């Protein structure tokens, strides 16, 4: 049953990617430098990412799912990539190099991700990611209540709002949902141009939160995005959290296994050109 659904979903996403000549969803977005300041959740969850204090650095992308023009509501996406800490507790020189050389190291990492060269972590098969590898997290606007956190929620503003994982992760023998709460301090309509202007003036701050499927949200850190915002031409990169899992957190449930095929099918389609912030033609990511 799962394999049949997986094959069907892969066919749908592959067809959609060919029709749209690239990404079937989130076709155009903006990239930022990302810093994750983690202090640990009040309740231990059984995963270092949620329980321990650490500083991580990487990149993040904010995007509109269907690409509908503003002011039409759209599901908004937040994708984050970082280098996982080594046993010594730091992300290492590779992570710092990725942040300092955005057009180089991170760009090459994006190509390697698509080719699977960094496929050391395959959560869907139960293999835990090794320290020092790349980790990725995909979030989208959802509701805040217990039922609502399992439902996508179209929005008209980047902030304030909750971006949730929608699907659970296994951690310490239980299951958790992850989220990022965009703070009101950088309230912005969901337009790329408006987002770039806000990011030029101040950091985009999110509170990182975790909850059991029916429990309250608990804060375990802060996500800080800094500009200048870059269009897709600057860093063509795709995200795949199933190939690049967070150490200690395993995507849980049959839906997670099913969507692995959809990701793979969509990413086999090469990117076409799209219109960037300046109006010039750029590659989508």
Buried (B, 14 or more C-beta within 10 A) or exposed (E): EEEEBBEEBBEBBBBBBBEBBBBBBBBBBBBBBBBBEBBBBEBEBBBBBBBBEBBBBBBBBBBBBEBEEBEEBBBBBBBBBBBBBBEEEBBBEBBBEBBEEBEEBBBBBBEEBBEEEBBBBBBBEEEBBEBBBBBBBBBBBBBEEBEEBBEBBBBBBBBBBBBBBBBBBBBBEBBBBBBBBBBEEBEBBBBBEBBBEBBEEEBBBBBBBBBBEEEEBBBBBBBBBBBEBBBBBBBBBBBBBBBBBBBBBBBBEEBBBBBBBBBBBBBEBEBBBBEBBEEEEBBBB
